[in-house]
Amino acid sequence: GALTMRSIPRKPVGLWVVATLLATAFPVAAATAPDIHRSARNISVVGEGRATAPPDMATARIGVVAVAPTLAASNREASADMRRVTASLKANGVADRDIRTADFTVTPERQFQPSGEPGPITGYRVANQVEVKVRDLDKLGKVLEDAVAAGADDIQGITLSVENPALVQAQARAVAVSAAQAEASQLARLANVQLGAVLEISDASSEPIPLQFARAESFAAGKGVPIATGDLEFSAQVRMVFGIAGDAAPAATAAASP
């Protein structure tokens, strides 16, 4: 018989390979997308806590100011005044380590002309200021009164604080963490899920602003210095992110099923 030959059409190999790769790639993406979605599920809460403590230390800036025609004279006067002030501080039990120079300035004094232009130097102003820590608050009033009597004429104010704030801050932080955990547990119960491990925690705690009051004229001898200490309040804020227990198991089962 006659031999019949037929041409067999060639398959587009390049397109077939691309189509096969696409067909196998999309099911993988479809299977992994739910995993990413499920792993992002969490419970995020913010807890706040507070703790109070009475102040146990006061910090004050006490200074003297002297003005004289010459720099040497004003410096001598200011130095003599500061020696008397320092002696009164030590007599009231303030230790050497709690007295340090905070500021020392020399400013020329000028007499201005009627036109407003500065004239020649007429003298010098010397200001010497020390920072003082008073650890016995019962003596604070007397410390300030005696300093003024000794020659101090520049008291910018005092601040009351806690010498070791870390301990009180830790108490406030512990309250904040407990509050966050309690809120997360409540949300998990309401959502009918099981609370998982902590995924993230951040602290936004802050120390209290020291109590500030008093002006220099309040410490004039004979006026008395009433000091109402009160309590300092420390606040803490923590943000906690919890996972959902068992949340990864459904995702693994779904990915393994045909």
Backbone bond lengths (Angstrom), bond angles and torsions (degrees), N, CA, C in turn:
res aa  C-N    CA-C-N  psi(-1)  N-CA   C-N-CA  omega(-1)  CA-C   N-CA-C  phi
1 G - - - 1.450 - - 1.510 110.47 -
2 A 1.277 113.00 165.29 1.473 118.74 -179.53 1.512 110.10 -74.67
3 L 1.285 114.85 140.01 1.471 120.71 178.84 1.521 108.44 -87.09
4 T 1.308 113.92 119.38 1.479 119.32 -178.92 1.512 109.37 -103.04
5 M 1.289 116.67 130.21 1.470 121.37 179.75 1.530 109.84 -113.94
6 R 1.330 114.76 131.21 1.477 120.04 177.78 1.528 109.57 -119.55
7 S 1.278 115.68 141.16 1.478 119.98 178.53 1.532 109.96 -83.00
8 I 1.292 115.40 130.65 1.473 120.04 178.84 1.533 107.65 -95.99
9 P 1.297 116.75 122.13 1.486 118.22 -178.53 1.525 111.52 -63.48
10 R 1.302 117.84 137.87 1.466 122.95 179.85 1.526 110.28 -80.90
11 K 1.312 114.39 140.20 1.469 119.19 179.81 1.538 109.71 -80.08
12 P 1.288 116.77 142.48 1.489 119.74 175.72 1.515 109.61 -72.71
13 V 1.358 113.35 90.77 1.466 118.35 -173.02 1.526 111.30 -59.58
14 G 1.325 117.48 -45.91 1.463 120.16 -176.71 1.512 112.40 -57.96
15 L 1.341 117.94 -45.02 1.459 121.47 -179.05 1.516 110.85 -67.53
16 W 1.340 116.24 -37.44 1.462 120.22 -178.44 1.522 110.80 -65.24
17 V 1.333 115.75 -39.62 1.463 119.45 179.13 1.520 110.54 -66.01
18 V 1.338 117.50 -44.77 1.460 121.34 179.46 1.510 110.70 -61.52
19 A 1.345 115.89 -44.05 1.463 119.85 -179.70 1.513 110.72 -62.60
20 T 1.316 117.31 -39.22 1.468 120.37 179.53 1.521 111.04 -65.80
21 L 1.332 116.40 -41.90 1.450 119.44 179.46 1.519 111.35 -64.08
22 L 1.322 116.48 -41.56 1.460 119.53 178.91 1.516 111.18 -64.81
23 A 1.328 115.96 -39.50 1.459 119.65 -178.53 1.515 111.44 -66.22
24 T 1.322 117.44 -31.34 1.461 119.48 179.79 1.520 111.95 -86.14
25 A 1.344 117.15 -23.05 1.458 119.56 -177.79 1.515 112.28 -77.83
26 F 1.321 117.27 -40.95 1.454 120.05 -175.69 1.521 113.73 -64.52
27 P 1.337 120.52 -40.72 1.462 118.84 176.82 1.524 112.64 -60.60
28 V 1.357 117.80 -34.81 1.465 119.90 177.79 1.514 110.35 -64.35
29 A 1.336 116.59 -45.17 1.455 120.14 179.22 1.515 110.60 -63.16
30 A 1.319 116.97 -39.35 1.452 120.20 -179.58 1.518 111.16 -66.63
31 A 1.348 115.59 -30.93 1.461 118.67 -178.77 1.519 111.44 -79.80
32 T 1.352 117.10 -31.76 1.462 118.84 -177.02 1.515 112.47 -85.97
33 A 1.314 119.26 -23.95 1.459 121.31 -179.44 1.519 112.62 -57.72
34 P 1.346 119.65 -44.87 1.462 118.73 177.85 1.519 111.89 -62.17
35 D 1.369 118.78 -31.77 1.454 120.27 179.35 1.527 110.63 -62.67
36 I 1.336 115.82 -44.91 1.451 119.98 179.75 1.515 110.43 -62.94
37 H 1.321 116.61 -40.39 1.455 120.71 -178.92 1.523 110.91 -65.38
38 R 1.342 114.76 -43.42 1.458 118.46 -178.03 1.530 111.45 -68.46
39 S 1.335 117.52 -37.85 1.460 119.97 -177.38 1.519 111.74 -68.41
40 A 1.329 117.66 -18.91 1.457 120.52 -179.96 1.522 111.58 -83.39
41 R 1.315 118.96 -7.77 1.456 120.31 -178.86 1.525 109.66 -73.13
42 N 1.313 116.04 130.84 1.451 119.95 179.35 1.518 109.24 -159.18
43 I 1.311 115.00 175.09 1.461 122.53 176.41 1.522 107.05 -121.05
44 S 1.334 116.60 119.97 1.453 122.51 -177.96 1.525 109.56 -112.89
45 V 1.319 116.89 128.10 1.463 121.55 -177.89 1.523 109.44 -136.67
46 V 1.326 115.08 161.77 1.458 122.42 175.34 1.526 107.68 -125.49
47 G 1.331 116.12 126.58 1.456 120.79 178.93 1.516 111.14 -112.62
48 E 1.318 115.89 144.02 1.457 121.43 179.57 1.518 109.54 -123.37
49 G 1.320 115.52 144.50 1.453 121.06 178.77 1.516 111.11 -143.45
50 R 1.322 115.32 153.19 1.455 121.03 179.50 1.517 110.14 -136.45
51 A 1.318 115.04 148.73 1.459 121.72 175.17 1.520 107.73 -146.51
52 T 1.310 116.92 145.33 1.457 121.54 -178.25 1.522 110.21 -119.49
53 A 1.322 114.23 154.29 1.463 120.54 177.70 1.521 108.43 -154.38
54 P 1.319 117.50 142.70 1.464 119.30 176.33 1.523 110.21 -73.58
55 P 1.315 118.65 143.82 1.476 120.19 177.59 1.518 110.10 -65.68
56 D 1.307 115.82 145.75 1.460 120.64 179.16 1.528 112.11 -126.22
57 M 1.336 116.63 9.51 1.460 119.67 -178.90 1.523 109.37 -154.52
58 A 1.304 115.76 144.57 1.466 121.59 176.08 1.517 108.86 -123.08
59 T 1.322 115.51 143.17 1.464 121.76 175.99 1.521 108.50 -121.05
60 A 1.305 116.92 129.90 1.459 121.70 -179.15 1.517 109.85 -133.20
61 R 1.328 115.83 148.71 1.466 122.02 172.84 1.522 107.77 -108.34
62 I 1.311 114.17 118.25 1.456 120.71 -175.83 1.523 107.84 -120.63
63 G 1.326 116.11 129.99 1.456 118.96 -175.76 1.508 113.52 -137.28
64 V 1.325 113.87 164.83 1.464 121.62 174.70 1.519 107.92 -126.12
65 V 1.321 115.51 149.90 1.464 121.75 179.27 1.528 108.14 -131.48
66 A 1.326 116.18 133.27 1.463 120.81 178.65 1.520 109.12 -134.17
67 V 1.350 115.66 137.76 1.458 121.74 178.00 1.535 107.95 -126.14
68 A 1.333 116.09 128.48 1.469 121.17 -179.31 1.527 108.67 -147.51
69 P 1.339 116.50 162.12 1.470 118.64 -178.17 1.523 113.54 -61.55
70 T 1.325 117.31 -30.15 1.464 119.49 -179.49 1.527 109.25 -118.97
71 L 1.339 114.53 157.16 1.454 119.46 179.25 1.521 111.10 -65.41
72 A 1.308 116.65 -39.01 1.463 119.92 -179.58 1.521 111.24 -62.90
73 A 1.328 116.46 -41.48 1.467 120.03 -179.19 1.518 111.44 -67.58
74 S 1.317 117.52 -43.99 1.466 120.19 179.84 1.525 110.94 -66.50
75 N 1.315 117.11 -36.48 1.461 120.71 178.52 1.524 111.14 -66.82
76 R 1.346 116.30 -41.00 1.470 119.87 177.71 1.524 110.72 -62.41
77 E 1.308 116.80 -43.53 1.464 120.95 -178.28 1.531 110.83 -65.33
78 A 1.338 116.10 -45.10 1.460 119.18 179.62 1.520 111.59 -64.82
79 S 1.319 116.71 -39.45 1.461 120.71 179.57 1.520 111.03 -65.08
80 A 1.338 117.36 -41.13 1.462 120.68 179.06 1.530 110.61 -64.58
81 D 1.325 116.50 -42.53 1.466 120.08 178.45 1.530 111.06 -62.44
82 M 1.341 116.64 -42.82 1.462 119.62 -178.08 1.521 111.11 -67.76
83 R 1.330 117.17 -34.43 1.474 119.24 176.90 1.522 110.55 -63.11
84 R 1.335 117.35 -41.05 1.459 120.36 178.12 1.525 111.06 -66.59
85 V 1.338 117.12 -40.25 1.464 120.50 178.62 1.525 110.39 -64.33
86 T 1.325 116.54 -45.45 1.466 120.26 179.61 1.522 111.24 -61.71
87 A 1.342 116.45 -39.54 1.468 119.84 178.40 1.526 110.85 -63.10
88 S 1.322 117.16 -39.37 1.468 119.61 179.02 1.525 111.03 -67.21
89 L 1.343 117.27 -36.44 1.459 120.35 178.16 1.526 110.75 -63.80
90 K 1.314 116.47 -45.53 1.460 120.31 -179.25 1.529 111.02 -67.19
91 A 1.335 116.46 -34.58 1.463 119.86 178.21 1.525 111.46 -64.46
92 N 1.323 116.54 -24.43 1.464 121.24 178.98 1.524 112.41 -95.44
93 G 1.326 116.70 13.40 1.458 120.17 172.69 1.515 115.61 92.79
94 V 1.332 119.22 7.57 1.464 121.05 177.75 1.528 108.45 -78.67
95 A 1.324 115.89 125.63 1.461 120.81 -176.42 1.528 110.94 -76.15
96 D 1.336 115.39 157.85 1.468 120.33 178.42 1.524 111.51 -57.92
97 R 1.329 117.01 -38.38 1.464 120.10 -177.55 1.525 112.62 -67.63
98 D 1.337 116.45 -14.71 1.462 120.34 -178.72 1.525 112.10 -100.73
99 I 1.316 117.06 13.24 1.469 122.12 176.46 1.527 107.62 -126.37
100 R 1.316 117.01 119.26 1.465 119.78 179.02 1.521 109.49 -141.98
101 T 1.320 115.59 147.64 1.463 120.16 178.47 1.523 109.82 -69.01
102 A 1.320 115.98 125.22 1.462 120.94 -179.24 1.521 112.19 -102.96
103 D 1.333 117.15 -28.56 1.469 118.78 -177.43 1.524 108.89 -161.32
104 F 1.333 115.44 140.30 1.465 121.16 175.26 1.523 107.10 -144.25
105 T 1.321 116.21 116.47 1.470 120.24 -176.39 1.522 110.32 -131.18
106 V 1.319 114.03 148.74 1.465 122.22 175.04 1.521 107.15 -125.22
107 T 1.328 116.07 124.06 1.464 120.99 -177.32 1.525 109.47 -127.64
108 P 1.333 118.49 125.51 1.466 119.52 176.72 1.532 111.13 -71.11
109 E 1.312 115.88 141.50 1.466 122.34 176.49 1.530 108.42 -97.54
110 R 1.313 115.87 132.40 1.465 120.56 -179.33 1.523 110.07 -127.11
111 Q 1.309 115.14 148.32 1.455 121.14 173.83 1.528 107.57 -99.69
112 F 1.320 116.74 118.17 1.456 120.24 -175.41 1.526 111.06 -79.66
113 Q 1.328 114.93 146.57 1.455 122.59 178.87 1.533 109.51 -76.03
114 P 1.316 117.22 161.05 1.474 119.51 176.31 1.530 112.58 -57.04
115 S 1.316 116.78 -26.57 1.469 120.08 179.33 1.527 112.45 -77.30
116 G 1.330 116.31 -9.22 1.458 119.99 -177.81 1.505 113.73 97.72
117 E 1.310 117.09 -8.85 1.453 120.92 178.84 1.528 110.01 -74.82
118 P 1.332 117.30 142.98 1.471 119.38 178.44 1.525 111.44 -68.45
119 G 1.315 114.38 136.57 1.453 119.76 179.35 1.509 111.16 -94.18
120 P 1.295 117.11 -163.07 1.470 120.91 -178.85 1.533 110.69 -69.79
121 I 1.300 115.50 161.30 1.466 121.70 178.85 1.524 109.17 -71.19
122 T 1.336 115.02 129.08 1.468 120.25 -179.30 1.524 112.30 -106.55
123 G 1.304 117.39 -12.12 1.465 119.81 -179.25 1.520 110.24 176.76
124 Y 1.302 114.13 -173.27 1.469 119.92 -178.61 1.532 109.96 -135.08
125 R 1.313 114.62 140.70 1.458 121.27 176.64 1.532 108.19 -108.85
126 V 1.303 116.11 124.23 1.458 122.27 177.62 1.523 108.25 -113.68
127 A 1.323 116.21 125.72 1.466 122.10 178.19 1.521 108.53 -119.99
128 N 1.309 115.97 127.00 1.459 122.31 179.87 1.528 107.80 -126.35
129 Q 1.316 115.46 124.69 1.466 120.43 -174.66 1.521 109.95 -129.55
130 V 1.333 116.51 136.46 1.460 121.57 177.61 1.530 108.97 -119.13
131 E 1.333 114.70 148.34 1.458 120.23 173.09 1.526 107.68 -98.96
132 V 1.311 115.60 129.11 1.457 121.41 -173.49 1.525 109.33 -122.61
133 K 1.334 115.74 134.56 1.458 121.88 174.50 1.526 108.40 -107.05
134 V 1.304 114.96 124.42 1.460 121.26 178.08 1.520 107.40 -109.71
135 R 1.322 116.53 114.44 1.459 120.99 -174.72 1.527 112.69 -94.67
136 D 1.308 117.29 -11.88 1.455 122.14 174.98 1.533 107.37 -108.80
137 L 1.330 116.32 98.11 1.466 119.73 -174.39 1.520 112.26 -67.30
138 D 1.317 117.71 -22.17 1.464 119.58 177.52 1.531 111.34 -65.19
139 K 1.333 117.40 -23.64 1.458 121.39 -179.68 1.526 112.62 -97.50
140 L 1.319 117.80 0.77 1.461 120.05 -172.23 1.521 111.93 -59.51
141 G 1.329 117.28 -45.74 1.455 119.80 -179.30 1.511 112.51 -59.40
142 K 1.314 117.20 -45.39 1.458 120.66 -179.25 1.528 111.56 -68.02
143 V 1.338 116.60 -37.18 1.467 120.16 178.22 1.524 110.39 -57.91
144 L 1.327 116.66 -45.28 1.463 120.58 -177.75 1.527 111.19 -71.26
145 E 1.317 117.79 -42.04 1.463 120.49 179.57 1.526 111.00 -61.56
146 D 1.326 116.17 -46.00 1.465 119.29 -178.68 1.525 111.39 -66.49
147 A 1.340 117.41 -32.93 1.463 120.00 178.04 1.520 110.69 -64.94
148 V 1.323 116.79 -41.49 1.463 120.26 178.03 1.523 109.95 -65.91
149 A 1.325 117.04 -41.85 1.466 120.33 179.33 1.518 111.33 -63.81
150 A 1.331 116.57 -28.54 1.466 120.25 -179.37 1.517 112.56 -81.29
151 G 1.327 118.12 -9.95 1.464 119.87 177.35 1.511 115.50 130.11
152 A 1.328 119.57 -2.28 1.466 120.81 178.29 1.531 109.92 -68.97
153 D 1.306 116.61 131.71 1.466 120.61 179.09 1.521 111.40 -131.03
154 D 1.341 117.25 13.75 1.463 119.92 179.99 1.532 108.02 -142.26
155 I 1.330 116.17 94.66 1.462 121.75 174.41 1.515 106.97 -119.15
156 Q 1.318 115.82 109.27 1.456 120.03 -174.25 1.522 112.93 -77.78
157 G 1.312 118.08 -14.76 1.458 120.92 -178.61 1.510 110.22 138.97
158 I 1.301 115.27 171.07 1.459 120.31 179.15 1.522 109.48 -128.13
159 T 1.312 115.83 154.11 1.460 121.44 176.66 1.517 108.82 -125.31
160 L 1.302 116.25 137.77 1.455 122.38 177.16 1.520 108.48 -103.81
161 S 1.321 116.67 133.64 1.455 120.20 -176.07 1.517 109.82 -148.69
162 V 1.327 114.94 179.45 1.455 122.82 176.46 1.522 107.82 -106.43
163 E 1.311 116.52 130.16 1.463 119.92 -175.73 1.523 111.98 -64.34
164 N 1.336 117.16 -36.64 1.467 120.99 179.30 1.530 109.09 -121.45
165 P 1.343 117.45 79.67 1.462 119.76 -176.19 1.526 113.97 -70.52
166 A 1.342 117.45 -17.92 1.470 119.36 -175.98 1.529 111.63 -61.89
167 L 1.328 117.10 -35.77 1.460 119.73 -179.02 1.520 111.53 -64.87
168 V 1.336 116.68 -44.88 1.468 120.47 -179.49 1.527 110.31 -70.73
169 Q 1.338 115.97 -37.30 1.461 119.30 178.21 1.519 111.19 -63.43
170 A 1.326 116.98 -36.52 1.465 120.62 178.06 1.522 111.11 -64.53
171 Q 1.323 117.10 -35.80 1.462 120.34 177.08 1.529 110.59 -64.62
172 A 1.325 116.33 -44.79 1.470 119.80 178.52 1.522 111.06 -63.54
173 R 1.331 117.04 -38.26 1.470 120.74 179.91 1.528 110.78 -66.88
174 A 1.327 117.01 -38.83 1.472 120.29 178.17 1.525 110.91 -62.81
175 V 1.323 116.75 -39.79 1.464 120.51 177.15 1.526 110.23 -64.46
176 A 1.328 116.79 -40.05 1.465 120.50 -179.53 1.528 111.41 -65.02
177 V 1.329 117.33 -42.09 1.464 120.67 179.04 1.534 110.34 -64.55
178 S 1.330 117.20 -43.12 1.470 120.34 178.50 1.525 111.02 -61.94
179 A 1.324 116.60 -39.96 1.462 119.86 178.76 1.527 111.13 -65.08
180 A 1.326 117.00 -40.26 1.469 120.36 178.92 1.524 110.79 -65.70
181 Q 1.318 117.58 -42.74 1.463 120.80 179.46 1.522 111.37 -63.73
182 A 1.341 116.87 -40.48 1.464 120.36 179.46 1.530 111.15 -64.99
183 E 1.328 116.38 -41.06 1.465 119.64 -179.88 1.535 111.06 -67.64
184 A 1.342 116.16 -40.11 1.462 119.36 178.58 1.530 110.74 -64.19
185 S 1.318 117.81 -40.76 1.467 121.10 178.38 1.521 111.09 -63.33
186 Q 1.318 116.76 -40.43 1.468 119.98 178.66 1.530 111.21 -64.96
187 L 1.328 116.68 -42.65 1.469 119.59 179.23 1.523 110.76 -64.62
188 A 1.328 116.98 -37.51 1.467 119.69 178.98 1.521 110.97 -64.93
189 R 1.323 117.42 -41.34 1.474 119.99 178.01 1.523 111.03 -64.05
190 L 1.320 116.18 -42.80 1.464 119.27 -179.11 1.533 111.54 -65.40
191 A 1.326 116.44 -32.44 1.464 120.67 -179.72 1.523 111.90 -88.82
192 N 1.337 116.84 0.50 1.473 121.86 178.71 1.530 111.24 59.22
193 V 1.329 116.42 43.69 1.457 121.63 175.03 1.519 107.67 -129.61
194 Q 1.332 115.31 166.86 1.450 120.33 179.70 1.523 109.85 -102.28
195 L 1.321 115.68 128.50 1.463 120.57 -176.96 1.526 110.18 -68.94
196 G 1.334 115.96 133.39 1.454 121.42 -179.71 1.511 112.68 -99.82
197 A 1.321 115.52 -159.01 1.463 121.66 -176.95 1.534 110.94 -76.62
198 V 1.322 114.63 163.87 1.461 120.86 176.88 1.528 109.05 -73.92
199 L 1.317 116.55 124.41 1.461 121.47 179.49 1.522 112.17 -95.52
200 E 1.325 116.12 -29.48 1.466 119.94 -176.22 1.513 108.78 -156.96
201 I 1.329 116.22 143.90 1.464 121.16 175.22 1.519 108.72 -146.29
202 S 1.315 116.45 135.44 1.465 121.24 179.11 1.521 108.65 -136.38
203 D 1.318 115.02 148.00 1.460 121.87 -174.29 1.519 109.70 -113.86
204 A 1.324 116.28 130.26 1.470 121.02 177.28 1.521 109.43 -124.99
205 S 1.334 116.47 37.97 1.458 120.83 -177.49 1.522 110.62 -72.81
206 S 1.317 114.88 159.41 1.461 120.14 178.87 1.521 109.20 -145.70
207 E 1.331 114.82 144.94 1.454 119.62 176.65 1.526 109.25 -80.06
208 P 1.328 116.61 154.02 1.466 118.41 -178.17 1.520 111.26 -70.71
209 I 1.314 115.48 154.71 1.458 120.30 173.53 1.524 107.36 -75.86
210 P 1.332 118.49 125.18 1.466 119.49 -179.12 1.522 111.71 -57.30
211 L 1.316 115.83 145.72 1.455 120.46 177.89 1.521 109.29 -66.51
212 Q 1.318 116.61 126.49 1.454 121.04 -178.70 1.520 109.30 -121.80
213 F 1.306 115.71 133.59 1.452 119.92 175.70 1.510 108.40 -165.45
214 A 1.290 115.08 178.66 1.463 123.49 174.80 1.521 112.46 82.18
215 R 1.311 114.52 137.77 1.462 122.39 174.73 1.527 108.19 -120.17
216 A 1.294 115.52 164.73 1.465 119.45 -174.52 1.529 111.60 -57.47
217 E 1.359 116.46 -41.14 1.460 118.48 -176.34 1.527 112.39 -67.19
218 S 1.351 116.57 -16.25 1.455 119.47 178.93 1.519 111.87 -71.13
219 F 1.328 116.93 -17.62 1.454 120.36 -174.18 1.527 112.62 -101.92
220 A 1.306 116.65 11.31 1.458 118.82 179.92 1.522 109.50 -60.01
221 A 1.299 116.19 141.74 1.465 120.65 -176.79 1.521 109.97 -56.45
222 G 1.334 115.33 134.37 1.453 121.11 177.75 1.506 113.72 94.93
223 K 1.331 119.58 -18.93 1.463 120.71 179.87 1.510 112.27 -81.98
224 G 1.327 116.97 -24.95 1.451 119.31 -176.21 1.510 110.20 80.36
225 V 1.312 115.64 156.87 1.458 120.73 -179.31 1.523 108.68 -129.60
226 P 1.311 118.48 88.44 1.462 119.76 177.91 1.531 110.12 -72.72
227 I 1.331 116.77 124.62 1.451 122.18 -178.51 1.517 109.08 -117.48
228 A 1.324 116.85 113.50 1.463 121.76 175.33 1.524 107.44 -104.57
229 T 1.322 116.32 107.43 1.465 119.20 -171.42 1.521 112.62 -77.64
230 G 1.344 118.19 -50.95 1.461 119.63 -175.80 1.516 111.00 67.90
231 D 1.322 116.53 -169.14 1.461 122.37 179.62 1.526 110.15 -111.39
232 L 1.322 115.18 149.67 1.460 121.68 173.25 1.519 108.38 -96.19
233 E 1.316 116.64 137.00 1.461 121.23 -179.54 1.521 110.06 -106.76
234 F 1.329 115.61 126.09 1.457 122.51 176.76 1.525 107.94 -103.03
235 S 1.302 116.96 135.70 1.463 120.91 179.18 1.523 110.14 -121.01
236 A 1.319 115.24 149.09 1.463 121.21 178.88 1.526 108.44 -138.00
237 Q 1.309 115.80 146.15 1.468 121.96 177.73 1.524 108.19 -139.74
238 V 1.317 115.78 126.91 1.456 120.80 178.85 1.522 109.39 -126.16
239 R 1.311 115.28 142.87 1.460 121.80 173.99 1.520 107.50 -109.62
240 M 1.335 116.64 126.86 1.459 121.49 -177.49 1.528 109.65 -126.33
241 V 1.315 116.11 137.39 1.460 122.55 177.13 1.523 107.48 -117.08
242 F 1.326 116.21 123.69 1.462 122.52 -179.51 1.526 109.64 -110.35
243 G 1.319 116.06 143.49 1.456 119.75 170.89 1.517 110.25 -80.33
244 I 1.309 115.79 176.02 1.464 121.99 176.40 1.515 107.23 -109.05
245 A 1.328 116.83 119.92 1.460 121.73 -175.24 1.522 110.39 -62.38
246 G 1.357 115.90 136.60 1.461 121.25 179.06 1.497 114.13 73.30
247 D 1.318 117.05 9.92 1.466 118.98 -176.15 1.518 112.03 -73.34
248 A 1.354 118.82 -22.33 1.466 120.62 -177.53 1.528 112.44 -85.39
249 A 1.359 118.83 -17.88 1.448 121.07 -176.63 1.531 114.06 -64.00
250 P 1.359 120.39 -47.81 1.462 120.04 178.00 1.523 112.34 -57.99
251 A 1.342 116.95 -36.88 1.455 120.27 -178.20 1.531 110.42 -65.36
252 A 1.338 118.76 -39.38 1.454 121.34 -179.80 1.518 110.74 -68.25
253 T 1.335 117.59 -38.41 1.470 120.89 178.79 1.519 111.33 -64.95
254 A 1.335 114.41 -43.37 1.463 118.48 -178.75 1.520 111.09 -63.79
255 A 1.323 117.35 -37.98 1.443 120.02 -178.27 1.519 111.50 -71.10
256 A 1.340 117.64 -29.19 1.455 120.59 -177.19 1.514 112.66 -84.44
257 S 1.336 121.17 -21.68 1.462 123.78 -177.71 1.519 110.72 -69.60
258 P 1.329 119.67 147.01 1.478 121.46 -179.12 1.513 111.18 -68.71
